[in-house]
Amino acid sequence: MKHFLSASLFSACLCLTPAQAADPTHLKLFTEDYPPFNMADPSGHITGLSTEIVHQLLQRAGISHDIELLPWVRAFNRAVLEPGACVYSTTRTEQREHQLKWIGPIVENPWVLFARSDNKTVVTTLESVRPYRLGGYSGDATAQYLISKNFEVDLASTDVQNVRKLVAGRIDFWATGKYSGATLAAREHVANIRPVLTFNTTFMYLACHPRMDDRTVALLNSTLDRMRKDGTVAKISARYHQD
């Protein structure tokens, strides 16, 4: 997951007047459609593995919140720019480290390559697919990782488009999250694709505006740690992860 702001734009968000200070008891959350971590159900209610964990976390911390589903780049930029805003599920990268404050990790996210079932290419390492057409989507951390390693990535505007491109033969491999890829394929009623390589494992976070009070960050991280220890995170995760 995702585009980064220019230095001037980032600096602008740090020059806040007292009148712009955020309410410490309420957060505005932004997320994208990235099942099974965050997504809208048929009634439009935002749900998913990360959503359930974040909701429980904020409830325990005594912080109210509302959530808006947006395209990823807009969701990420809103969290960087708006006091009292956060974005999830956000992969923590070196480039993003100082743009936001981090609560987590919330979930683990293995990155995989999917291929069509009739693709007989032997894939043993990431280098095995360098000559082939890889699919990713704009602003996604998986795609940015591959681009940083000089792979040519055919970028779509949303990840679900890559399911269709893979089935149609417009790309040879689709780089995405293990669980998200399986969920999107099922949503599209696609059965003739399969994971062929896990090439990285990352962790995703609740990432908040850079001026969030450090005491709030510490409270949320300690509350999340207790949720891990008491089994809450594992219980929620078990409902979504089906290997």
Secondary structure, 3 states (H helix, E strand, C coil): CCCCCCHHHHHHCCCCCHHHCCCCCEEEEEECCECCCEEECCCCCEECHHHHHHHHHHHHHCCEEEEEECCHHHHHHHHHHCCCEEEEEEECCCCCCCCCEEEEEEEEEEEEEEEECCCCCCCCCHHHHCCCCEEEECCCHHHHHHHHCCCCEEEECCCHHHHHHHHHCCCCEEEEEHHHHHHHHHHCCCCCEEEEEEEEEEEEEEEECCCCCHHHHHHHHHHHHHHHHCCHHHHHHHCCCCC
